[in-house]
Amino acid sequence: MHLKGHQGFTMIELLITIAVVSIMIASVPVVRGFAPVLEVNRGTRAMAQALREARSLAVKNGNDVIVTFDVNSGVINLYSDGDFDGIQVADMVRSYELSEFAGGLVFASPTTTGTDGHAIASMVDFGGTHDPISLTFRPNGATRDPGILYLTHRKTSMPDLGRAVEVLATGRVQSWRYNINSSPGPWERFL
């Protein structure tokens, strides 16, 4: 009995298959090397978005919204201060773990120089020293505590993984990326 059609691989098909599989296997470490970059980028975007949403909540509700940062535990709390009496347990809207923004994300910077070209005094710095460190969005969307927070990945000390989220006095939120090759300085606007 004679079977019609193809009964196996040609040598060319076999060589192409081996080449494709080899390329895929060789690229796995490269892809794994990008994981911290992807996590830090995702975390920076998520942090910036959470701060923008806090600002929007202040405008929408017509009251102060206070965001607190516990650098050591990596906890961020959001309070809607409708009676303008400061941080009260009853005002809590949401509590975030820093790991919710992205796995491996920490409040830290792989460099000692901040976005302004000066030495970084604190990884989270909004309007001086507070206990807890806090950022208050006013009903008009502005903040009385402009400042910045620095993020990186806990598994590596690569300078290019440095990210920052800055809140301007107007309440506008912007992100920064550390890039040693950037001109005029190593920090450049990101996203």
C-alpha positions in Angstrom: 0.0 0.0 0.0 1.4 3.3 -1.0 0.7 6.4 1.2 0.4 9.7 -0.6 1.7 12.8 0.9 4.5 13.7 3.3 5.9 11.0 5.6 8.6 12.9 7.5 10.7 16.0 7.7 13.2 17.0 5.1 16.7 17.9 6.2 16.0 21.6 5.6 12.8 21.5 7.8 14.7 19.7 10.6 17.6 22.3 10.5 15.1 25.2 10.5 13.3 23.7 13.5 16.5 23.1 15.4 17.6 26.7 14.7 14.3 28.2 15.9 14.4 26.1 19.1 18.0 27.1 19.7 17.2 30.8 19.4 14.3 30.5 21.8 16.4 28.7 24.4 19.2 31.2 24.0 16.9 34.2 24.5 15.4 33.0 27.9 18.2 34.5 30.0 17.9 37.8 28.0 14.2 37.9 28.6 14.7 37.1 32.3 17.1 40.1 32.5 14.4 42.4 31.4 12.0 41.3 34.2 13.3 43.9 36.7 13.0 46.6 34.1 9.4 45.7 33.3 8.5 45.5 37.0 10.0 48.9 37.8 8.4 50.5 34.8 5.0 48.9 35.7 5.4 49.9 39.3 6.3 53.5 38.4 3.3 53.9 36.1 1.0 52.3 38.8 2.3 54.6 41.5 1.9 57.7 39.4 -1.6 56.6 38.5 -2.5 56.0 42.2 -1.3 59.6 43.0 -3.3 61.0 40.1 -6.4 59.2 41.3 -5.9 60.6 44.8 -5.7 64.1 43.3 -8.9 63.4 41.4 -10.7 62.2 44.5 -9.8 65.4 46.3 -11.2 67.5 43.5 -14.3 65.3 43.1 -15.1 65.2 46.8 -14.1 68.9 47.5 -11.9 67.9 50.4 -8.3 67.1 51.3 -7.0 63.7 50.3 -3.9 62.6 52.3 -1.5 60.0 51.1 0.9 58.6 53.7 4.1 56.6 53.0 5.8 54.1 55.4 9.2 53.7 53.7 10.3 50.8 56.0 7.2 48.6 55.6 6.3 49.7 52.0 2.8 50.7 52.9 0.9 53.6 51.3 -2.4 54.7 52.9 -5.0 57.0 51.3 -7.3 59.1 53.5 -10.2 61.3 52.4 -10.3 64.1 55.0 -13.9 65.4 54.6 -13.8 67.3 57.9 -10.3 68.7 57.4 -9.1 67.4 60.8 -6.1 65.5 59.4 -5.4 61.7 59.4 -8.1 59.8 61.2 -8.6 56.0 61.0 -12.3 56.6 59.9 -11.1 58.6 56.9 -9.0 55.7 55.4 -10.1 54.9 51.8 -7.4 52.4 50.8 -4.2 50.9 51.9 -1.6 49.6 49.4 1.4 47.4 49.8 4.2 48.6 47.5 4.4 45.1 46.1 0.8 45.6 44.7 2.3 48.1 42.3 4.9 45.6 41.1 6.8 42.7 42.6 10.4 43.6 43.6 9.6 47.4 43.8 11.3 49.2 46.8 11.6 52.8 47.9 15.2 53.3 47.0 17.5 54.8 44.4 20.5 53.2 42.8 22.1 56.6 42.7 22.8 59.3 45.3 21.9 62.2 42.9 18.2 63.3 42.6 16.3 64.6 39.7 17.3 68.2 40.7 21.0 67.3 40.6 21.4 67.5 44.4 22.0 64.7 46.8 19.0 62.6 47.7 18.1 63.3 51.3 15.2 60.8 51.6 13.7 58.1 49.3 10.3 59.7 50.0 10.3 63.4 50.5 7.1 65.5 50.5 7.3 68.9 52.1 9.9 68.1 54.7 9.9 65.6 57.5 6.6 64.3 58.7 5.6 61.3 60.8 4.2 59.7 58.9 5.6 61.1 55.6 2.5 62.5 53.8 1.3 64.2 50.8 -1.9 66.3 50.9 -4.0 67.0 47.8 -6.3 70.1 48.2 -9.8 70.3 46.9 -8.5 72.4 44.0 -6.1 69.6 43.0 -2.9 71.4 44.2 -0.8 70.1 47.0 0.8 71.8 49.9 3.5 69.1 50.0 5.2 69.0 46.7 7.9 66.4 46.5 9.3 63.2 45.1 9.7 59.5 45.8 12.3 57.2 44.4 11.8 53.6 43.3 14.0 50.8 42.1 14.1 47.0 42.0 15.3 45.2 45.1 17.1 42.4 43.2 19.6 44.7 41.4 21.6 47.8 41.9 21.7 48.8 38.2 21.5 52.6 38.0 19.3 52.5 34.9 16.5 50.9 37.1 16.2 54.2 39.1 12.7 55.7 38.7 11.1 58.7 40.5 7.5 60.0 40.8 7.3 63.7 41.5 4.3 65.7 42.6 4.5 69.4 41.7 2.8 72.2 43.8 0.0 72.3 41.2 -0.7 68.6 42.0 0.6 67.5 38.6 2.3 64.1 38.8 5.2 63.3 36.6 7.6 60.3 36.3 11.4 60.2 35.9 13.8 57.6 34.7 17.5 57.4 35.4 19.5 57.1 32.2 23.3 57.5 32.5 23.4 58.5 28.8 20.8 61.2 29.0 21.7 64.8 28.3 21.8 67.3 30.0 21.6 65.1 33.2 21.0 61.5 34.1 17.3 61.9 35.0 14.9 62.2 32.1 11.1 62.5 32.0 9.5 59.1 31.7 6.0 58.2 30.4 
